[in-house]
Amino acid sequence: MGKSLSRSSRVTRDTAPESKQEVANFYRYAMKSASDTKFWLSLLRDADTNQATNQRLRALLNRADELTDVLAARMVTLRPRRRT
C-alpha cells in the first residue's frame, strides 16, 4: 500500500501545473471541454423524444452549467490584476 500511495503522489506531483500560466491553460482547456460537453448534451436532448432521457439530459446539462460557472469564476481569479 505504501509504495502505491507514494507512486500515486509522485505521478500527481509530476503532472501538476507549475506556473500560473500552466494553471490558466489547464482551466481554459477544461472550460472548452465543458462547453463541448454542453453542446453534445444539447444535441442529444433535442434529438431524443423520450421524456425520461430528456429529463436525465437536462440534469446533466444543469451540472455542466454549474461546472462552467465554477471554471469561469476560477479563471477570473487567475487573471493578472491591472495596476491603476
MARTIMI-142452 format. One record per residue: x, y, z of N, C-alpha, C in turn; residue number from 0. Coordinates in steps of 0.02 Angstrom, whole numbers, plus 50000, padded with zeros to 5 digits. Example, Ala and Ser with C-alpha at 12.3 -4.5 7.8 and 13.67 -1.06 7.14 Angstrom:
2
{npx: 50660 | npy: 49716 | npz: 50390 | capx: 50615 | capy: 49775 | capz: 50390 | cpx: 50660 | cpy: 49835 | cpz: 50390 | n: 0}
{npx: 50642 | npy: 49888 | npz: 50354 | capx: 50684 | capy: 49947 | capz: 50357 | cpx: 50645 | cpy: 50002 | cpz: 50394 | n: 1}
***
This chain:
84
{npx: 50041 | npy: 49940 | npz: 50000 | capx: 50000 | capy: 50000 | capz: 50000 | cpx: 50043 | cpy: 50063 | cpz: 50000 | n: 0}
{npx: 50096 | npy: 50063 | npz: 50041 | capx: 50139 | capy: 50122 | capz: 50046 | cpx: 50172 | cpy: 50140 | cpz: 49980 | n: 1}
{npx: 50195 | npy: 50088 | npz: 49943 | capx: 50228 | capy: 50100 | capz: 49879 | cpx: 50180 | cpy: 50129 | cpz: 49828 | n: 2}
{npx: 50119 | npy: 50101 | npz: 49825 | capx: 50071 | capy: 50126 | capz: 49775 | cpx: 50049 | cpy: 50197 | cpz: 49792 | n: 3}
{npx: 50042 | npy: 50212 | npz: 49856 | capx: 50024 | capy: 50280 | capz: 49875 | cpx: 50080 | cpy: 50329 | cpz: 49857 | n: 4}
{npx: 50142 | npy: 50308 | npz: 49870 | capx: 50199 | capy: 50350 | capz: 49853 | cpx: 50202 | cpy: 50361 | cpz: 49778 | n: 5}
{npx: 50191 | npy: 50309 | npz: 49740 | capx: 50193 | capy: 50313 | capz: 49667 | cpx: 50137 | cpy: 50360 | cpz: 49643 | n: 6}
{npx: 50078 | npy: 50354 | npz: 49672 | capx: 50022 | capy: 50397 | capz: 49652 | cpx: 50036 | cpy: 50470 | cpz: 49666 | n: 7}
{npx: 50065 | npy: 50484 | npz: 49725 | capx: 50080 | capy: 50553 | capz: 49741 | cpx: 50135 | cpy: 50581 | cpz: 49695 | n: 8}
{npx: 50182 | npy: 50539 | npz: 49675 | capx: 50235 | capy: 50561 | capz: 49630 | cpx: 50205 | cpy: 50577 | cpz: 49561 | n: 9}
{npx: 50160 | npy: 50535 | npz: 49537 | capx: 50128 | capy: 50547 | capz: 49472 | cpx: 50088 | cpy: 50612 | cpz: 49475 | n: 10}
{npx: 50051 | npy: 50621 | npz: 49529 | capx: 50012 | capy: 50682 | capz: 49536 | cpx: 50057 | cpy: 50743 | cpz: 49538 | n: 11}
{npx: 50110 | npy: 50739 | npz: 49576 | capx: 50157 | capy: 50795 | capz: 49582 | cpx: 50190 | cpy: 50809 | cpz: 49515 | n: 12}
{npx: 50209 | npy: 50757 | npz: 49479 | capx: 50244 | capy: 50766 | capz: 49416 | cpx: 50199 | cpy: 50794 | cpz: 49361 | n: 13}
{npx: 50134 | npy: 50782 | npz: 49366 | capx: 50089 | capy: 50807 | capz: 49314 | cpx: 50055 | cpy: 50872 | cpz: 49335 | n: 14}
{npx: 50066 | npy: 50895 | npz: 49395 | capx: 50034 | capy: 50956 | capz: 49419 | cpx: 50065 | cpy: 51017 | cpz: 49384 | n: 15}
{npx: 50023 | npy: 51066 | npz: 49367 | capx: 50050 | capy: 51126 | capz: 49336 | cpx: 50096 | cpy: 51164 | cpz: 49384 | n: 16}
{npx: 50148 | npy: 51193 | npz: 49356 | capx: 50196 | capy: 51226 | capz: 49399 | cpx: 50192 | cpy: 51302 | cpz: 49397 | n: 17}
{npx: 50171 | npy: 51329 | npz: 49342 | capx: 50168 | capy: 51402 | capz: 49337 | cpx: 50095 | cpy: 51425 | cpz: 49334 | n: 18}
{npx: 50087 | npy: 51489 | npz: 49346 | capx: 50019 | capy: 51517 | capz: 49342 | cpx: 49992 | cpy: 51511 | cpz: 49271 | n: 19}
{npx: 50036 | npy: 51517 | npz: 49222 | capx: 50015 | capy: 51510 | capz: 49152 | cpx: 49991 | cpy: 51439 | cpz: 49137 | n: 20}
{npx: 50025 | npy: 51389 | npz: 49165 | capx: 50004 | capy: 51320 | capz: 49155 | cpx: 49935 | cpy: 51308 | cpz: 49188 | n: 21}
{npx: 49925 | npy: 51337 | npz: 49246 | capx: 49860 | capy: 51330 | capz: 49279 | cpx: 49806 | cpy: 51364 | cpz: 49237 | n: 22}
{npx: 49820 | npy: 51423 | npz: 49211 | capx: 49772 | capy: 51458 | capz: 49169 | cpx: 49756 | cpy: 51418 | cpz: 49106 | n: 23}
{npx: 49807 | npy: 51388 | npz: 49076 | capx: 49796 | capy: 51346 | capz: 49017 | cpx: 49753 | cpy: 51285 | cpz: 49034 | n: 24}
{npx: 49765 | npy: 51256 | npz: 49092 | capx: 49725 | capy: 51199 | capz: 49114 | cpx: 49652 | cpy: 51219 | cpz: 49120 | n: 25}
{npx: 49638 | npy: 51275 | npz: 49151 | capx: 49568 | capy: 51298 | capz: 49159 | cpx: 49537 | cpy: 51316 | cpz: 49092 | n: 26}
{npx: 49575 | npy: 51345 | npz: 49046 | capx: 49548 | capy: 51360 | capz: 48979 | cpx: 49529 | cpy: 51296 | cpz: 48944 | n: 27}
{npx: 49572 | npy: 51246 | npz: 48948 | capx: 49557 | capy: 51181 | capz: 48916 | cpx: 49496 | cpy: 51149 | cpz: 48948 | n: 28}
{npx: 49491 | npy: 51152 | npz: 49014 | capx: 49434 | capy: 51123 | capz: 49049 | cpx: 49370 | cpy: 51159 | cpz: 49029 | n: 29}
{npx: 49374 | npy: 51225 | npz: 49022 | capx: 49315 | capy: 51264 | capz: 49002 | cpx: 49292 | cpy: 51246 | cpz: 48931 | n: 30}
{npx: 49340 | npy: 51238 | npz: 48886 | capx: 49322 | capy: 51218 | capz: 48818 | cpx: 49291 | cpy: 51148 | cpz: 48817 | n: 31}
{npx: 49319 | npy: 51103 | npz: 48857 | capx: 49291 | capy: 51035 | capz: 48860 | cpx: 49221 | cpy: 51036 | cpz: 48889 | n: 32}
{npx: 49209 | npy: 51076 | npz: 48940 | capx: 49142 | capy: 51081 | capz: 48970 | cpx: 49093 | cpy: 51110 | cpz: 48920 | n: 33}
{npx: 49115 | npy: 51159 | npz: 48881 | capx: 49072 | capy: 51189 | capz: 48830 | cpx: 49055 | cpy: 51139 | cpz: 48776 | n: 34}
{npx: 49104 | npy: 51099 | npz: 48755 | capx: 49092 | capy: 51046 | capz: 48706 | cpx: 49042 | cpy: 50996 | cpz: 48733 | n: 35}
{npx: 49050 | npy: 50978 | npz: 48796 | capx: 49004 | capy: 50930 | capz: 48827 | cpx: 48933 | cpy: 50957 | cpz: 48827 | n: 36}
{npx: 48925 | npy: 51021 | npz: 48844 | capx: 48859 | capy: 51052 | capz: 48843 | cpx: 48829 | cpy: 51050 | cpz: 48773 | n: 37}
{npx: 48870 | npy: 51063 | npz: 48723 | capx: 48846 | capy: 51062 | capz: 48654 | cpx: 48819 | cpy: 50993 | cpz: 48636 | n: 38}
{npx: 48858 | npy: 50940 | npz: 48651 | capx: 48836 | capy: 50872 | capz: 48633 | cpx: 48776 | cpy: 50850 | cpz: 48673 | n: 39}
{npx: 48774 | npy: 50868 | npz: 48736 | capx: 48715 | capy: 50851 | capz: 48777 | cpx: 48653 | cpy: 50886 | cpz: 48750 | n: 40}
{npx: 48661 | npy: 50948 | npz: 48727 | capx: 48604 | capy: 50984 | capz: 48698 | cpx: 48579 | cpy: 50951 | cpz: 48635 | n: 41}
{npx: 48626 | npy: 50929 | npz: 48593 | capx: 48606 | capy: 50894 | capz: 48532 | cpx: 48568 | cpy: 50830 | cpz: 48548 | n: 42}
{npx: 48594 | npy: 50792 | npz: 48596 | capx: 48559 | capy: 50731 | capz: 48616 | cpx: 48490 | cpy: 50746 | cpz: 48644 | n: 43}
{npx: 48485 | npy: 50797 | npz: 48685 | capx: 48421 | capy: 50816 | capz: 48715 | cpx: 48371 | cpy: 50835 | cpz: 48660 | n: 44}
{npx: 48393 | npy: 50874 | npz: 48611 | capx: 48349 | capy: 50897 | capz: 48559 | cpx: 48329 | cpy: 50841 | cpz: 48510 | n: 45}
{npx: 48372 | npy: 50790 | npz: 48504 | capx: 48358 | capy: 50736 | capz: 48456 | cpx: 48314 | cpy: 50681 | cpz: 48486 | n: 46}
{npx: 48313 | npy: 50675 | npz: 48551 | capx: 48278 | capy: 50620 | capz: 48584 | cpx: 48209 | cpy: 50643 | cpz: 48608 | n: 47}
{npx: 48158 | npy: 50603 | npz: 48593 | capx: 48090 | capy: 50621 | capz: 48613 | cpx: 48069 | cpy: 50585 | cpz: 48677 | n: 48}
{npx: 48110 | npy: 50541 | npz: 48702 | capx: 48094 | capy: 50504 | capz: 48763 | cpx: 48099 | cpy: 50552 | cpz: 48822 | n: 49}
{npx: 48044 | npy: 50559 | npz: 48859 | capx: 48041 | capy: 50608 | capz: 48914 | cpx: 48090 | cpy: 50591 | cpz: 48970 | n: 50}
{npx: 48097 | npy: 50528 | npz: 48987 | capx: 48143 | capy: 50508 | capz: 49041 | cpx: 48216 | cpy: 50524 | cpz: 49021 | n: 51}
{npx: 48234 | npy: 50510 | npz: 48959 | capx: 48301 | capy: 50526 | capz: 48936 | cpx: 48313 | cpy: 50601 | cpz: 48936 | n: 52}
{npx: 48263 | npy: 50638 | npz: 48912 | capx: 48269 | capy: 50711 | capz: 48910 | cpx: 48278 | cpy: 50739 | cpz: 48981 | n: 53}
{npx: 48243 | npy: 50710 | npz: 49029 | capx: 48249 | capy: 50734 | capz: 49098 | cpx: 48320 | cpy: 50722 | cpz: 49124 | n: 54}
{npx: 48349 | npy: 50663 | npz: 49109 | capx: 48418 | capy: 50649 | capz: 49129 | cpx: 48467 | cpy: 50695 | cpz: 49094 | n: 55}
{npx: 48455 | npy: 50708 | npz: 49031 | capx: 48500 | capy: 50752 | capz: 48993 | cpx: 48496 | cpy: 50824 | cpz: 49020 | n: 56}
{npx: 48436 | npy: 50846 | npz: 49038 | capx: 48429 | capy: 50913 | capz: 49068 | cpx: 48467 | cpy: 50917 | cpz: 49134 | n: 57}
{npx: 48464 | npy: 50864 | npz: 49173 | capx: 48502 | capy: 50863 | capz: 49236 | cpx: 48577 | cpy: 50866 | cpz: 49223 | n: 58}
{npx: 48600 | npy: 50830 | npz: 49173 | capx: 48671 | capy: 50832 | capz: 49156 | cpx: 48691 | cpy: 50901 | cpz: 49129 | n: 59}
{npx: 48646 | npy: 50931 | npz: 49091 | capx: 48660 | capy: 50999 | capz: 49066 | cpx: 48664 | cpy: 51049 | cpz: 49123 | n: 60}
{npx: 48621 | npy: 51042 | npz: 49173 | capx: 48624 | capy: 51085 | capz: 49231 | cpx: 48690 | cpy: 51077 | cpz: 49268 | n: 61}
{npx: 48713 | npy: 51015 | npz: 49275 | capx: 48778 | capy: 51003 | capz: 49307 | cpx: 48835 | cpy: 51034 | cpz: 49266 | n: 62}
{npx: 48830 | npy: 51026 | npz: 49200 | capx: 48881 | capy: 51055 | capz: 49157 | cpx: 48881 | cpy: 51132 | cpz: 49162 | n: 63}
{npx: 48822 | npy: 51161 | npz: 49168 | capx: 48818 | capy: 51234 | capz: 49178 | cpx: 48851 | cpy: 51255 | cpz: 49243 | n: 64}
{npx: 48838 | npy: 51216 | npz: 49296 | capx: 48869 | capy: 51231 | capz: 49360 | cpx: 48945 | cpy: 51226 | cpz: 49355 | n: 65}
{npx: 48968 | npy: 51175 | npz: 49321 | capx: 49040 | capy: 51166 | capz: 49313 | cpx: 49072 | cpy: 51224 | cpz: 49274 | n: 66}
{npx: 49040 | npy: 51245 | npz: 49220 | capx: 49068 | capy: 51301 | capz: 49181 | cpx: 49066 | cpy: 51365 | cpz: 49222 | n: 67}
{npx: 49016 | npy: 51374 | npz: 49265 | capx: 49014 | capy: 51432 | capz: 49309 | cpx: 49073 | cpy: 51432 | cpz: 49357 | n: 68}
{npx: 49088 | npy: 51374 | npz: 49386 | capx: 49144 | capy: 51368 | capz: 49432 | cpx: 49210 | cpy: 51381 | cpz: 49396 | n: 69}
{npx: 49217 | npy: 51351 | npz: 49337 | capx: 49279 | capy: 51361 | capz: 49299 | cpx: 49288 | cpy: 51434 | cpz: 49278 | n: 70}
{npx: 49233 | npy: 51465 | npz: 49257 | capx: 49238 | capy: 51535 | capz: 49236 | cpx: 49257 | cpy: 51580 | cpz: 49295 | n: 71}
{npx: 49227 | npy: 51566 | npz: 49353 | capx: 49244 | capy: 51606 | capz: 49413 | cpx: 49318 | cpy: 51597 | cpz: 49431 | n: 72}
{npx: 49342 | npy: 51537 | npz: 49426 | capx: 49413 | capy: 51524 | capz: 49441 | cpx: 49458 | cpy: 51558 | cpz: 49390 | n: 73}
{npx: 49438 | npy: 51558 | npz: 49327 | capx: 49479 | capy: 51591 | capz: 49276 | cpx: 49484 | cpy: 51666 | cpz: 49289 | n: 74}
{npx: 49430 | npy: 51695 | npz: 49314 | capx: 49431 | capy: 51767 | capz: 49330 | cpx: 49482 | cpy: 51781 | cpz: 49384 | n: 75}
{npx: 49485 | npy: 51737 | npz: 49434 | capx: 49532 | capy: 51748 | capz: 49488 | cpx: 49605 | cpy: 51737 | cpz: 49467 | n: 76}
{npx: 49615 | npy: 51702 | npz: 49411 | capx: 49682 | capy: 51690 | capz: 49387 | cpx: 49710 | cpy: 51747 | cpz: 49345 | n: 77}
{npx: 49666 | npy: 51790 | npz: 49322 | capx: 49688 | capy: 51845 | capz: 49279 | cpx: 49734 | cpy: 51892 | cpz: 49319 | n: 78}
{npx: 49785 | npy: 51917 | npz: 49286 | capx: 49828 | capy: 51965 | capz: 49322 | cpx: 49789 | cpy: 52029 | cpz: 49337 | n: 79}
{npx: 49801 | npy: 52056 | npz: 49394 | capx: 49768 | capy: 52118 | capz: 49414 | cpx: 49801 | cpy: 52176 | cpz: 49380 | n: 80}
{npx: 49760 | npy: 52221 | npz: 49355 | capx: 49786 | capy: 52281 | capz: 49323 | cpx: 49805 | cpy: 52333 | cpz: 49376 | n: 81}
{npx: 49861 | npy: 52361 | npz: 49366 | capx: 49883 | capy: 52414 | capz: 49411 | cpx: 49856 | cpy: 52480 | cpz: 49386 | n: 82}
{npx: 49828 | npy: 52519 | npz: 49431 | capx: 49799 | capy: 52584 | capz: 49410 | cpx: 49842 | cpy: 52641 | cpz: 49434 | n: 83}
***
